[in-house]
């Protein structure tokens, strides 16, 4: 029973972690580049000045919560990479 209660106490913590791990989008010149993941690679922004880098927070939380299976799949599947502006002075999106 004690083990069940200790696991039950972890559920709100896992839910809080799930909502705290978010990737950010970038909006410049009426173009919005959203974060992408393993399942959403088709939404990648086709701008020359925007590159994607691994979201380290989501990677760490995915490793910590690997036993839940659902949380790492959601984090890495939808928000694994953040858009990063390489050169904001010469921003040109096609």
HTML snippet that shows the backbone in 3Dmol.js (N, CA, C, O; Angstrom):
<script src="https://3Dmol.org/build/3Dmol-min.js"></script>
<div id="view" style="width:600px;height:400px;position:relative"></div>
<script>
const pdb = `
ATOM      1  N   UNK A   1       0.820  -1.197   0.000  1.00  0.00           N
ATOM      2  CA  UNK A   1       0.000   0.000   0.000  1.00  0.00           C
ATOM      3  C   UNK A   1       0.864   1.263   0.000  1.00  0.00           C
ATOM      4  O   UNK A   1       0.542   2.242  -0.673  1.00  0.00           O
ATOM      5  N   UNK A   2       1.970   1.233   0.764  1.00  0.00           N
ATOM      6  CA  UNK A   2       2.853   2.399   0.811  1.00  0.00           C
ATOM      7  C   UNK A   2       3.483   2.659  -0.544  1.00  0.00           C
ATOM      8  O   UNK A   2       3.659   3.809  -0.948  1.00  0.00           O
ATOM      9  N   UNK A   3       3.821   1.587  -1.243  1.00  0.00           N
ATOM     10  CA  UNK A   3       4.418   1.748  -2.566  1.00  0.00           C
ATOM     11  C   UNK A   3       3.410   2.378  -3.537  1.00  0.00           C
ATOM     12  O   UNK A   3       3.762   3.243  -4.339  1.00  0.00           O
ATOM     13  N   UNK A   4       2.182   1.938  -3.449  1.00  0.00           N
ATOM     14  CA  UNK A   4       1.134   2.502  -4.306  1.00  0.00           C
ATOM     15  C   UNK A   4       0.931   3.985  -4.024  1.00  0.00           C
ATOM     16  O   UNK A   4       0.774   4.774  -4.956  1.00  0.00           O
ATOM     17  N   UNK A   5       0.932   4.370  -2.759  1.00  0.00           N
ATOM     18  CA  UNK A   5       0.750   5.776  -2.395  1.00  0.00           C
ATOM     19  C   UNK A   5       1.932   6.630  -2.845  1.00  0.00           C
ATOM     20  O   UNK A   5       1.758   7.780  -3.248  1.00  0.00           O
ATOM     21  N   UNK A   6       3.130   6.064  -2.774  1.00  0.00           N
ATOM     22  CA  UNK A   6       4.291   6.838  -3.231  1.00  0.00           C
ATOM     23  C   UNK A   6       4.251   7.037  -4.744  1.00  0.00           C
ATOM     24  O   UNK A   6       4.642   8.090  -5.247  1.00  0.00           O
ATOM     25  N   UNK A   7       3.784   6.035  -5.458  1.00  0.00           N
ATOM     26  CA  UNK A   7       3.628   6.178  -6.915  1.00  0.00           C
ATOM     27  C   UNK A   7       2.506   7.164  -7.229  1.00  0.00           C
ATOM     28  O   UNK A   7       2.606   7.949  -8.172  1.00  0.00           O
ATOM     29  N   UNK A   8       1.455   7.120  -6.447  1.00  0.00           N
ATOM     30  CA  UNK A   8       0.332   8.030  -6.640  1.00  0.00           C
ATOM     31  C   UNK A   8       0.748   9.489  -6.415  1.00  0.00           C
ATOM     32  O   UNK A   8       0.219  10.392  -7.064  1.00  0.00           O
ATOM     33  N   UNK A   9       1.684   9.717  -5.509  1.00  0.00           N
ATOM     34  CA  UNK A   9       2.183  11.073  -5.261  1.00  0.00           C
ATOM     35  C   UNK A   9       3.009  11.591  -6.424  1.00  0.00           C
ATOM     36  O   UNK A   9       3.118  12.803  -6.607  1.00  0.00           O
ATOM     37  N   UNK A  10       3.588  10.706  -7.209  1.00  0.00           N
ATOM     38  CA  UNK A  10       4.421  11.124  -8.335  1.00  0.00           C
ATOM     39  C   UNK A  10       3.610  11.593  -9.538  1.00  0.00           C
ATOM     40  O   UNK A  10       4.129  12.333 -10.374  1.00  0.00           O
ATOM     41  N   UNK A  11       2.373  11.187  -9.642  1.00  0.00           N
ATOM     42  CA  UNK A  11       1.555  11.540 -10.810  1.00  0.00           C
ATOM     43  C   UNK A  11       1.401  13.051 -10.973  1.00  0.00           C
ATOM     44  O   UNK A  11       1.586  13.540 -12.087  1.00  0.00           O
ATOM     45  N   UNK A  12       1.071  13.826  -9.930  1.00  0.00           N
ATOM     46  CA  UNK A  12       1.001  15.286 -10.120  1.00  0.00           C
ATOM     47  C   UNK A  12       2.354  15.904 -10.496  1.00  0.00           C
ATOM     48  O   UNK A  12       2.410  16.881 -11.243  1.00  0.00           O
ATOM     49  N   UNK A  13       3.418  15.339  -9.983  1.00  0.00           N
ATOM     50  CA  UNK A  13       4.760  15.845 -10.329  1.00  0.00           C
ATOM     51  C   UNK A  13       5.037  15.605 -11.807  1.00  0.00           C
ATOM     52  O   UNK A  13       5.548  16.488 -12.496  1.00  0.00           O
ATOM     53  N   UNK A  14       4.702  14.419 -12.293  1.00  0.00           N
ATOM     54  CA  UNK A  14       4.916  14.127 -13.711  1.00  0.00           C
ATOM     55  C   UNK A  14       4.051  15.002 -14.603  1.00  0.00           C
ATOM     56  O   UNK A  14       4.493  15.427 -15.670  1.00  0.00           O
ATOM     57  N   UNK A  15       2.836  15.272 -14.184  1.00  0.00           N
ATOM     58  CA  UNK A  15       1.961  16.151 -14.967  1.00  0.00           C
ATOM     59  C   UNK A  15       2.517  17.577 -14.978  1.00  0.00           C
ATOM     60  O   UNK A  15       2.486  18.246 -16.011  1.00  0.00           O
ATOM     61  N   UNK A  16       3.019  18.040 -13.842  1.00  0.00           N
ATOM     62  CA  UNK A  16       3.619  19.374 -13.778  1.00  0.00           C
ATOM     63  C   UNK A  16       4.859  19.454 -14.673  1.00  0.00           C
ATOM     64  O   UNK A  16       5.073  20.462 -15.346  1.00  0.00           O
ATOM     65  N   UNK A  17       5.662  18.413 -14.683  1.00  0.00           N
ATOM     66  CA  UNK A  17       6.849  18.396 -15.547  1.00  0.00           C
ATOM     67  C   UNK A  17       6.451  18.415 -17.020  1.00  0.00           C
ATOM     68  O   UNK A  17       7.107  19.045 -17.849  1.00  0.00           O
ATOM     69  N   UNK A  18       5.380  17.722 -17.322  1.00  0.00           N
ATOM     70  CA  UNK A  18       4.920  17.657 -18.703  1.00  0.00           C
ATOM     71  C   UNK A  18       4.546  19.036 -19.230  1.00  0.00           C
ATOM     72  O   UNK A  18       4.834  19.362 -20.381  1.00  0.00           O
ATOM     73  N   UNK A  19       3.903  19.848 -18.389  1.00  0.00           N
ATOM     74  CA  UNK A  19       3.500  21.175 -18.824  1.00  0.00           C
ATOM     75  C   UNK A  19       4.620  22.205 -18.688  1.00  0.00           C
ATOM     76  O   UNK A  19       4.522  23.292 -19.257  1.00  0.00           O
ATOM     77  N   UNK A  20       5.671  21.890 -17.954  1.00  0.00           N
ATOM     78  CA  UNK A  20       6.784  22.833 -17.816  1.00  0.00           C
ATOM     79  C   UNK A  20       7.811  22.679 -18.925  1.00  0.00           C
ATOM     80  O   UNK A  20       8.619  23.581 -19.143  1.00  0.00           O
ATOM     81  N   UNK A  21       7.797  21.580 -19.613  1.00  0.00           N
ATOM     82  CA  UNK A  21       8.758  21.341 -20.695  1.00  0.00           C
ATOM     83  C   UNK A  21       8.115  21.741 -22.013  1.00  0.00           C
ATOM     84  O   UNK A  21       7.391  20.960 -22.631  1.00  0.00           O
ATOM     85  N   UNK A  22       8.381  22.919 -22.414  1.00  0.00           N
ATOM     86  CA  UNK A  22       7.796  23.387 -23.662  1.00  0.00           C
ATOM     87  C   UNK A  22       8.879  24.006 -24.525  1.00  0.00           C
ATOM     88  O   UNK A  22       9.803  24.644 -24.021  1.00  0.00           O
ATOM     89  N   UNK A  23       8.760  23.819 -25.788  1.00  0.00           N
ATOM     90  CA  UNK A  23       9.654  24.451 -26.735  1.00  0.00           C
ATOM     91  C   UNK A  23       9.002  25.763 -27.180  1.00  0.00           C
ATOM     92  O   UNK A  23       7.786  25.925 -27.076  1.00  0.00           O
ATOM     93  N   UNK A  24       9.805  26.679 -27.665  1.00  0.00           N
ATOM     94  CA  UNK A  24       9.270  27.981 -28.052  1.00  0.00           C
ATOM     95  C   UNK A  24       9.316  28.151 -29.558  1.00  0.00           C
ATOM     96  O   UNK A  24      10.212  27.645 -30.233  1.00  0.00           O
ATOM     97  N   UNK A  25       8.340  28.869 -30.066  1.00  0.00           N
ATOM     98  CA  UNK A  25       8.307  29.169 -31.495  1.00  0.00           C
ATOM     99  C   UNK A  25       8.918  30.546 -31.740  1.00  0.00           C
ATOM    100  O   UNK A  25       9.060  31.346 -30.816  1.00  0.00           O
ATOM    101  N   UNK A  26       9.275  30.810 -32.987  1.00  0.00           N
ATOM    102  CA  UNK A  26       9.870  32.083 -33.374  1.00  0.00           C
ATOM    103  C   UNK A  26       8.992  32.733 -34.433  1.00  0.00           C
ATOM    104  O   UNK A  26       8.589  32.080 -35.396  1.00  0.00           O
ATOM    105  N   UNK A  27       8.694  34.020 -34.258  1.00  0.00           N
ATOM    106  CA  UNK A  27       7.908  34.769 -35.238  1.00  0.00           C
ATOM    107  C   UNK A  27       8.687  35.991 -35.688  1.00  0.00           C
ATOM    108  O   UNK A  27       9.011  36.864 -34.882  1.00  0.00           O
ATOM    109  N   UNK A  28       8.986  36.049 -36.988  1.00  0.00           N
ATOM    110  CA  UNK A  28       9.672  37.199 -37.583  1.00  0.00           C
ATOM    111  C   UNK A  28       9.062  37.434 -38.963  1.00  0.00           C
ATOM    112  O   UNK A  28       8.881  36.500 -39.743  1.00  0.00           O
ATOM    113  N   UNK A  29       8.753  38.689 -39.248  1.00  0.00           N
ATOM    114  CA  UNK A  29       8.206  39.084 -40.560  1.00  0.00           C
ATOM    115  C   UNK A  29       6.990  38.242 -40.958  1.00  0.00           C
ATOM    116  O   UNK A  29       6.927  37.739 -42.079  1.00  0.00           O
ATOM    117  N   UNK A  30       6.038  38.089 -40.056  1.00  0.00           N
ATOM    118  CA  UNK A  30       4.814  37.327 -40.296  1.00  0.00           C
ATOM    119  C   UNK A  30       5.063  35.861 -40.635  1.00  0.00           C
ATOM    120  O   UNK A  30       4.201  35.205 -41.220  1.00  0.00           O
ATOM    121  N   UNK A  31       6.223  35.349 -40.277  1.00  0.00           N
ATOM    122  CA  UNK A  31       6.540  33.936 -40.459  1.00  0.00           C
ATOM    123  C   UNK A  31       6.770  33.322 -39.089  1.00  0.00           C
ATOM    124  O   UNK A  31       7.597  33.804 -38.314  1.00  0.00           O
ATOM    125  N   UNK A  32       6.041  32.268 -38.795  1.00  0.00           N
ATOM    126  CA  UNK A  32       6.185  31.592 -37.509  1.00  0.00           C
ATOM    127  C   UNK A  32       6.791  30.222 -37.730  1.00  0.00           C
ATOM    128  O   UNK A  32       6.272  29.411 -38.497  1.00  0.00           O
ATOM    129  N   UNK A  33       7.887  29.978 -37.055  1.00  0.00           N
ATOM    130  CA  UNK A  33       8.528  28.664 -37.107  1.00  0.00           C
ATOM    131  C   UNK A  33       8.281  27.956 -35.788  1.00  0.00           C
ATOM    132  O   UNK A  33       8.708  28.423 -34.731  1.00  0.00           O
ATOM    133  N   UNK A  34       7.599  26.843 -35.854  1.00  0.00           N
ATOM    134  CA  UNK A  34       7.224  26.076 -34.673  1.00  0.00           C
ATOM    135  C   UNK A  34       8.310  25.048 -34.346  1.00  0.00           C
ATOM    136  O   UNK A  34       9.086  24.662 -35.220  1.00  0.00           O
ATOM    137  N   UNK A  35       8.361  24.608 -33.087  1.00  0.00           N
ATOM    138  CA  UNK A  35       9.268  23.513 -32.746  1.00  0.00           C
ATOM    139  C   UNK A  35       8.824  22.232 -33.452  1.00  0.00           C
ATOM    140  O   UNK A  35       7.638  22.025 -33.709  1.00  0.00           O
ATOM    141  N   UNK A  36       9.778  21.401 -33.751  1.00  0.00           N
ATOM    142  CA  UNK A  36       9.458  20.148 -34.434  1.00  0.00           C
ATOM    143  C   UNK A  36       9.977  18.973 -33.615  1.00  0.00           C
ATOM    144  O   UNK A  36      10.834  19.126 -32.745  1.00  0.00           O
ATOM    145  N   UNK A  37       9.444  17.817 -33.912  1.00  0.00           N
ATOM    146  CA  UNK A  37       9.872  16.604 -33.242  1.00  0.00           C
ATOM    147  C   UNK A  37      10.006  15.477 -34.243  1.00  0.00           C
ATOM    148  O   UNK A  37       9.959  15.688 -35.455  1.00  0.00           O
ATOM    149  N   UNK A  38      10.170  14.298 -33.725  1.00  0.00           N
ATOM    150  CA  UNK A  38      10.364  13.129 -34.581  1.00  0.00           C
ATOM    151  C   UNK A  38       9.121  12.867 -35.431  1.00  0.00           C
ATOM    152  O   UNK A  38       9.231  12.439 -36.580  1.00  0.00           O
ATOM    153  N   UNK A  39       7.944  13.123 -34.868  1.00  0.00           N
ATOM    154  CA  UNK A  39       6.699  12.872 -35.594  1.00  0.00           C
ATOM    155  C   UNK A  39       6.227  14.061 -36.420  1.00  0.00           C
ATOM    156  O   UNK A  39       5.316  13.918 -37.236  1.00  0.00           O
ATOM    157  N   UNK A  40       6.826  15.231 -36.225  1.00  0.00           N
ATOM    158  CA  UNK A  40       6.354  16.441 -36.905  1.00  0.00           C
ATOM    159  C   UNK A  40       7.449  17.084 -37.766  1.00  0.00           C
ATOM    160  O   UNK A  40       7.516  18.310 -37.857  1.00  0.00           O
ATOM    161  N   UNK A  41       8.281  16.294 -38.379  1.00  0.00           N
ATOM    162  CA  UNK A  41       9.361  16.824 -39.217  1.00  0.00           C
ATOM    163  C   UNK A  41       8.833  17.553 -40.456  1.00  0.00           C
ATOM    164  O   UNK A  41       9.536  18.388 -41.027  1.00  0.00           O
ATOM    165  N   UNK A  42       7.616  17.249 -40.871  1.00  0.00           N
ATOM    166  CA  UNK A  42       7.059  17.898 -42.055  1.00  0.00           C
ATOM    167  C   UNK A  42       6.692  19.361 -41.804  1.00  0.00           C
ATOM    168  O   UNK A  42       6.456  20.099 -42.761  1.00  0.00           O
ATOM    169  N   UNK A  43       6.639  19.796 -40.554  1.00  0.00           N
ATOM    170  CA  UNK A  43       6.328  21.189 -40.216  1.00  0.00           C
ATOM    171  C   UNK A  43       7.577  22.052 -40.105  1.00  0.00           C
ATOM    172  O   UNK A  43       7.512  23.174 -39.602  1.00  0.00           O
ATOM    173  N   UNK A  44       8.696  21.546 -40.562  1.00  0.00           N
ATOM    174  CA  UNK A  44       9.954  22.277 -40.468  1.00  0.00           C
ATOM    175  C   UNK A  44       9.900  23.536 -41.317  1.00  0.00           C
ATOM    176  O   UNK A  44       9.419  23.514 -42.451  1.00  0.00           O
ATOM    177  N   UNK A  45      10.397  24.634 -40.759  1.00  0.00           N
ATOM    178  CA  UNK A  45      10.401  25.923 -41.441  1.00  0.00           C
ATOM    179  C   UNK A  45      11.477  25.918 -42.526  1.00  0.00           C
ATOM    180  O   UNK A  45      12.603  25.491 -42.272  1.00  0.00           O
ATOM    181  N   UNK A  46      11.148  26.382 -43.723  1.00  0.00           N
ATOM    182  CA  UNK A  46      12.084  26.362 -44.846  1.00  0.00           C
ATOM    183  C   UNK A  46      12.834  27.674 -44.999  1.00  0.00           C
ATOM    184  O   UNK A  46      13.058  28.128 -46.121  1.00  0.00           O
ATOM    185  N   UNK A  47      13.221  28.283 -43.906  1.00  0.00           N
ATOM    186  CA  UNK A  47      13.955  29.538 -43.953  1.00  0.00           C
ATOM    187  C   UNK A  47      15.453  29.253 -43.895  1.00  0.00           C
ATOM    188  O   UNK A  47      15.901  28.351 -43.187  1.00  0.00           O
ATOM    189  N   UNK A  48      16.214  30.034 -44.649  1.00  0.00           N
ATOM    190  CA  UNK A  48      17.662  29.845 -44.653  1.00  0.00           C
ATOM    191  C   UNK A  48      18.296  30.254 -43.332  1.00  0.00           C
ATOM    192  O   UNK A  48      19.305  29.677 -42.926  1.00  0.00           O
ATOM    193  N   UNK A  49      17.724  31.232 -42.664  1.00  0.00           N
ATOM    194  CA  UNK A  49      18.336  31.784 -41.455  1.00  0.00           C
ATOM    195  C   UNK A  49      17.884  31.099 -40.178  1.00  0.00           C
ATOM    196  O   UNK A  49      18.278  31.517 -39.090  1.00  0.00           O
ATOM    197  N   UNK A  50      17.082  30.076 -40.277  1.00  0.00           N
ATOM    198  CA  UNK A  50      16.614  29.376 -39.087  1.00  0.00           C
ATOM    199  C   UNK A  50      17.120  27.947 -39.118  1.00  0.00           C
ATOM    200  O   UNK A  50      16.886  27.197 -40.065  1.00  0.00           O
ATOM    201  N   UNK A  51      17.817  27.597 -38.058  1.00  0.00           N
ATOM    202  CA  UNK A  51      18.311  26.238 -37.872  1.00  0.00           C
ATOM    203  C   UNK A  51      17.599  25.661 -36.657  1.00  0.00           C
ATOM    204  O   UNK A  51      17.032  26.405 -35.857  1.00  0.00           O
ATOM    205  N   UNK A  52      17.627  24.377 -36.520  1.00  0.00           N
ATOM    206  CA  UNK A  52      16.993  23.717 -35.387  1.00  0.00           C
ATOM    207  C   UNK A  52      18.054  23.078 -34.508  1.00  0.00           C
ATOM    208  O   UNK A  52      18.980  22.432 -34.998  1.00  0.00           O
ATOM    209  N   UNK A  53      17.904  23.268 -33.183  1.00  0.00           N
ATOM    210  CA  UNK A  53      18.814  22.633 -32.245  1.00  0.00           C
ATOM    211  C   UNK A  53      18.015  21.793 -31.249  1.00  0.00           C
ATOM    212  O   UNK A  53      16.841  22.061 -30.991  1.00  0.00           O
ATOM    213  N   UNK A  54      18.663  20.789 -30.705  1.00  0.00           N
ATOM    214  CA  UNK A  54      18.008  19.863 -29.793  1.00  0.00           C
ATOM    215  C   UNK A  54      17.557  20.580 -28.530  1.00  0.00           C
ATOM    216  O   UNK A  54      18.313  21.359 -27.950  1.00  0.00           O
ATOM    217  N   UNK A  55      16.347  20.324 -28.109  1.00  0.00           N
ATOM    218  CA  UNK A  55      15.799  20.896 -26.883  1.00  0.00           C
ATOM    219  C   UNK A  55      16.320  20.065 -25.709  1.00  0.00           C
ATOM    220  O   UNK A  55      15.840  18.959 -25.460  1.00  0.00           O
ATOM    221  N   UNK A  56      17.294  20.602 -24.999  1.00  0.00           N
ATOM    222  CA  UNK A  56      17.972  19.856 -23.938  1.00  0.00           C
ATOM    223  C   UNK A  56      17.071  19.583 -22.741  1.00  0.00           C
ATOM    224  O   UNK A  56      17.182  18.527 -22.117  1.00  0.00           O
ATOM    225  N   UNK A  57      16.180  20.516 -22.409  1.00  0.00           N
ATOM    226  CA  UNK A  57      15.255  20.296 -21.289  1.00  0.00           C
ATOM    227  C   UNK A  57      14.356  19.091 -21.553  1.00  0.00           C
ATOM    228  O   UNK A  57      14.182  18.235 -20.687  1.00  0.00           O
ATOM    229  N   UNK A  58      13.796  19.035 -22.741  1.00  0.00           N
ATOM    230  CA  UNK A  58      12.920  17.918 -23.066  1.00  0.00           C
ATOM    231  C   UNK A  58      13.686  16.601 -23.130  1.00  0.00           C
ATOM    232  O   UNK A  58      13.149  15.550 -22.778  1.00  0.00           O
ATOM    233  N   UNK A  59      14.931  16.656 -23.575  1.00  0.00           N
ATOM    234  CA  UNK A  59      15.748  15.445 -23.602  1.00  0.00           C
ATOM    235  C   UNK A  59      16.000  14.933 -22.182  1.00  0.00           C
ATOM    236  O   UNK A  59      15.893  13.733 -21.927  1.00  0.00           O
ATOM    237  N   UNK A  60      16.333  15.833 -21.266  1.00  0.00           N
ATOM    238  CA  UNK A  60      16.576  15.442 -19.874  1.00  0.00           C
ATOM    239  C   UNK A  60      15.312  14.873 -19.241  1.00  0.00           C
ATOM    240  O   UNK A  60      15.355  13.845 -18.566  1.00  0.00           O
ATOM    241  N   UNK A  61      14.173  15.557 -19.465  1.00  0.00           N
ATOM    242  CA  UNK A  61      12.927  15.047 -18.899  1.00  0.00           C
ATOM    243  C   UNK A  61      12.523  13.724 -19.529  1.00  0.00           C
ATOM    244  O   UNK A  61      11.904  12.888 -18.870  1.00  0.00           O
ATOM    245  N   UNK A  62      12.860  13.526 -20.781  1.00  0.00           N
ATOM    246  CA  UNK A  62      12.558  12.244 -21.427  1.00  0.00           C
ATOM    247  C   UNK A  62      13.383  11.124 -20.822  1.00  0.00           C
ATOM    248  O   UNK A  62      12.894  10.004 -20.674  1.00  0.00           O
ATOM    249  N   UNK A  63      14.630  11.412 -20.469  1.00  0.00           N
ATOM    250  CA  UNK A  63      15.470  10.401 -19.827  1.00  0.00           C
ATOM    251  C   UNK A  63      14.963  10.101 -18.418  1.00  0.00           C
ATOM    252  O   UNK A  63      14.915   8.944 -18.001  1.00  0.00           O
ATOM    253  N   UNK A  64      14.585  11.152 -17.688  1.00  0.00           N
ATOM    254  CA  UNK A  64      14.092  10.954 -16.316  1.00  0.00           C
ATOM    255  C   UNK A  64      12.786  10.152 -16.304  1.00  0.00           C
ATOM    256  O   UNK A  64      12.592   9.293 -15.444  1.00  0.00           O
ATOM    257  N   UNK A  65      11.915  10.426 -17.233  1.00  0.00           N
ATOM    258  CA  UNK A  65      10.596   9.787 -17.241  1.00  0.00           C
ATOM    259  C   UNK A  65      10.494   8.648 -18.248  1.00  0.00           C
ATOM    260  O   UNK A  65       9.404   8.350 -18.736  1.00  0.00           O
ATOM    261  N   UNK A  66      11.614   8.013 -18.560  1.00  0.00           N
ATOM    262  CA  UNK A  66      11.628   6.971 -19.587  1.00  0.00           C
ATOM    263  C   UNK A  66      10.733   5.787 -19.222  1.00  0.00           C
ATOM    264  O   UNK A  66      10.241   5.098 -20.116  1.00  0.00           O
ATOM    265  N   UNK A  67      10.514   5.540 -17.953  1.00  0.00           N
ATOM    266  CA  UNK A  67       9.682   4.410 -17.547  1.00  0.00           C
ATOM    267  C   UNK A  67       8.203   4.619 -17.857  1.00  0.00           C
ATOM    268  O   UNK A  67       7.445   3.652 -17.934  1.00  0.00           O
ATOM    269  N   UNK A  68       7.790   5.854 -18.034  1.00  0.00           N
ATOM    270  CA  UNK A  68       6.379   6.104 -18.327  1.00  0.00           C
ATOM    271  C   UNK A  68       6.041   5.870 -19.786  1.00  0.00           C
ATOM    272  O   UNK A  68       4.870   5.686 -20.115  1.00  0.00           O
ATOM    273  N   UNK A  69       7.010   5.869 -20.655  1.00  0.00           N
ATOM    274  CA  UNK A  69       6.905   5.656 -22.104  1.00  0.00           C
ATOM    275  C   UNK A  69       6.120   6.771 -22.796  1.00  0.00           C
ATOM    276  O   UNK A  69       6.556   7.253 -23.842  1.00  0.00           O
ATOM    277  N   UNK A  70       4.999   7.190 -22.259  1.00  0.00           N
ATOM    278  CA  UNK A  70       4.151   8.175 -22.919  1.00  0.00           C
ATOM    279  C   UNK A  70       4.793   9.558 -22.925  1.00  0.00           C
ATOM    280  O   UNK A  70       4.789  10.233 -23.954  1.00  0.00           O
ATOM    281  N   UNK A  71       5.341   9.987 -21.803  1.00  0.00           N
ATOM    282  CA  UNK A  71       5.923  11.333 -21.706  1.00  0.00           C
ATOM    283  C   UNK A  71       7.118  11.505 -22.646  1.00  0.00           C
ATOM    284  O   UNK A  71       7.171  12.508 -23.358  1.00  0.00           O
ATOM    285  N   UNK A  72       8.082  10.573 -22.686  1.00  0.00           N
ATOM    286  CA  UNK A  72       9.178  10.749 -23.648  1.00  0.00           C
ATOM    287  C   UNK A  72       8.721  10.733 -25.104  1.00  0.00           C
ATOM    288  O   UNK A  72       9.260  11.465 -25.934  1.00  0.00           O
ATOM    289  N   UNK A  73       7.729   9.901 -25.415  1.00  0.00           N
ATOM    290  CA  UNK A  73       7.217   9.888 -26.785  1.00  0.00           C
ATOM    291  C   UNK A  73       6.582  11.217 -27.150  1.00  0.00           C
ATOM    292  O   UNK A  73       6.768  11.713 -28.260  1.00  0.00           O
ATOM    293  N   UNK A  74       5.832  11.795 -26.220  1.00  0.00           N
ATOM    294  CA  UNK A  74       5.199  13.078 -26.499  1.00  0.00           C
ATOM    295  C   UNK A  74       6.238  14.192 -26.612  1.00  0.00           C
ATOM    296  O   UNK A  74       6.180  15.003 -27.536  1.00  0.00           O
ATOM    297  N   UNK A  75       7.197  14.236 -25.666  1.00  0.00           N
ATOM    298  CA  UNK A  75       8.196  15.313 -25.677  1.00  0.00           C
ATOM    299  C   UNK A  75       9.100  15.241 -26.899  1.00  0.00           C
ATOM    300  O   UNK A  75       9.302  16.247 -27.580  1.00  0.00           O
ATOM    301  N   UNK A  76       9.641  14.074 -27.183  1.00  0.00           N
ATOM    302  CA  UNK A  76      10.570  13.958 -28.304  1.00  0.00           C
ATOM    303  C   UNK A  76       9.834  13.836 -29.640  1.00  0.00           C
ATOM    304  O   UNK A  76      10.400  14.139 -30.690  1.00  0.00           O
ATOM    305  N   UNK A  77       8.600  13.402 -29.604  1.00  0.00           N
ATOM    306  CA  UNK A  77       7.834  13.262 -30.836  1.00  0.00           C
ATOM    307  C   UNK A  77       7.294  14.569 -31.364  1.00  0.00           C
ATOM    308  O   UNK A  77       7.095  14.714 -32.570  1.00  0.00           O
ATOM    309  N   UNK A  78       7.049  15.539 -30.471  1.00  0.00           N
ATOM    310  CA  UNK A  78       6.452  16.797 -30.923  1.00  0.00           C
ATOM    311  C   UNK A  78       7.320  18.023 -30.678  1.00  0.00           C
ATOM    312  O   UNK A  78       7.137  19.039 -31.350  1.00  0.00           O
ATOM    313  N   UNK A  79       8.265  17.962 -29.734  1.00  0.00           N
ATOM    314  CA  UNK A  79       9.037  19.154 -29.379  1.00  0.00           C
ATOM    315  C   UNK A  79      10.519  18.838 -29.159  1.00  0.00           C
ATOM    316  O   UNK A  79      11.108  19.318 -28.191  1.00  0.00           O
ATOM    317  N   UNK A  80      11.114  18.061 -30.017  1.00  0.00           N
ATOM    318  CA  UNK A  80      12.512  17.666 -29.827  1.00  0.00           C
ATOM    319  C   UNK A  80      13.485  18.758 -30.252  1.00  0.00           C
ATOM    320  O   UNK A  80      14.581  18.851 -29.701  1.00  0.00           O
ATOM    321  N   UNK A  81      13.106  19.584 -31.220  1.00  0.00           N
ATOM    322  CA  UNK A  81      14.013  20.601 -31.753  1.00  0.00           C
ATOM    323  C   UNK A  81      13.387  21.986 -31.693  1.00  0.00           C
ATOM    324  O   UNK A  81      12.227  22.171 -32.063  1.00  0.00           O
ATOM    325  N   UNK A  82      14.166  22.960 -31.224  1.00  0.00           N
ATOM    326  CA  UNK A  82      13.736  24.357 -31.164  1.00  0.00           C
ATOM    327  C   UNK A  82      14.281  25.123 -32.364  1.00  0.00           C
ATOM    328  O   UNK A  82      15.422  24.896 -32.767  1.00  0.00           O
ATOM    329  N   UNK A  83      13.491  26.024 -32.942  1.00  0.00           N
ATOM    330  CA  UNK A  83      14.029  26.881 -34.002  1.00  0.00           C
ATOM    331  C   UNK A  83      14.951  27.945 -33.408  1.00  0.00           C
ATOM    332  O   UNK A  83      14.650  28.527 -32.365  1.00  0.00           O
ATOM    333  N   UNK A  84      16.061  28.192 -34.073  1.00  0.00           N
ATOM    334  CA  UNK A  84      17.036  29.178 -33.624  1.00  0.00           C
ATOM    335  C   UNK A  84      17.397  30.061 -34.813  1.00  0.00           C
ATOM    336  O   UNK A  84      17.672  29.562 -35.904  1.00  0.00           O
ATOM    337  N   UNK A  85      17.395  31.374 -34.595  1.00  0.00           N
ATOM    338  CA  UNK A  85      17.748  32.311 -35.662  1.00  0.00           C
ATOM    339  C   UNK A  85      19.265  32.393 -35.771  1.00  0.00           C
ATOM    340  O   UNK A  85      19.949  32.653 -34.781  1.00  0.00           O
ATOM    341  N   UNK A  86      19.783  32.173 -36.956  1.00  0.00           N
ATOM    342  CA  UNK A  86      21.219  32.241 -37.179  1.00  0.00           C
ATOM    343  C   UNK A  86      21.646  33.668 -37.489  1.00  0.00           C
ATOM    344  O   UNK A  86      22.614  34.164 -36.913  1.00  0.00           O
ATOM    345  N   UNK A  87      20.934  34.331 -38.389  1.00  0.00           N
ATOM    346  CA  UNK A  87      21.283  35.677 -38.808  1.00  0.00           C
ATOM    347  C   UNK A  87      19.999  36.507 -38.925  1.00  0.00           C
ATOM    348  O   UNK A  87      19.268  36.391 -39.909  1.00  0.00           O
ATOM    349  N   UNK A  88      19.733  37.339 -37.923  1.00  0.00           N
ATOM    350  CA  UNK A  88      18.475  38.098 -37.921  1.00  0.00           C
ATOM    351  C   UNK A  88      18.525  39.342 -38.804  1.00  0.00           C
ATOM    352  O   UNK A  88      17.480  39.896 -39.146  1.00  0.00           O
ATOM    353  N   UNK A  89      19.711  39.783 -39.171  1.00  0.00           N
ATOM    354  CA  UNK A  89      19.807  40.989 -40.008  1.00  0.00           C
ATOM    355  C   UNK A  89      19.408  40.709 -41.452  1.00  0.00           C
ATOM    356  O   UNK A  89      18.798  41.557 -42.103  1.00  0.00           O
ATOM    357  N   UNK A  90      19.741  39.556 -41.944  1.00  0.00           N
ATOM    358  CA  UNK A  90      19.432  39.200 -43.323  1.00  0.00           C
ATOM    359  C   UNK A  90      18.357  38.122 -43.369  1.00  0.00           C
ATOM    360  O   UNK A  90      18.515  37.106 -44.047  1.00  0.00           O
ATOM    361  N   UNK A  91      17.270  38.345 -42.651  1.00  0.00           N
ATOM    362  CA  UNK A  91      16.227  37.331 -42.563  1.00  0.00           C
ATOM    363  C   UNK A  91      15.430  37.294 -43.854  1.00  0.00           C
ATOM    364  O   UNK A  91      14.857  38.298 -44.276  1.00  0.00           O
ATOM    365  N   UNK A  92      15.403  36.123 -44.475  1.00  0.00           N
ATOM    366  CA  UNK A  92      14.648  35.934 -45.699  1.00  0.00           C
ATOM    367  C   UNK A  92      14.039  34.541 -45.675  1.00  0.00           C
ATOM    368  O   UNK A  92      14.754  33.538 -45.660  1.00  0.00           O
ATOM    369  N   UNK A  93      12.733  34.491 -45.671  1.00  0.00           N
ATOM    370  CA  UNK A  93      12.038  33.207 -45.628  1.00  0.00           C
ATOM    371  C   UNK A  93      11.307  32.999 -46.929  1.00  0.00           C
ATOM    372  O   UNK A  93      10.564  33.867 -47.385  1.00  0.00           O
ATOM    373  N   UNK A  94      11.521  31.846 -47.523  1.00  0.00           N
ATOM    374  CA  UNK A  94      10.910  31.546 -48.832  1.00  0.00           C
ATOM    375  C   UNK A  94       9.615  30.805 -48.683  1.00  0.00           C
ATOM    376  O   UNK A  94       8.974  30.477 -49.681  1.00  0.00           O
TER     377      UNK A  94
END
`;
const viewer = $3Dmol.createViewer("view");
viewer.addModel(pdb, "pdb");
viewer.setStyle({}, {cartoon: {color: "spectrum"}});
viewer.zoomTo();
viewer.render();
</script>
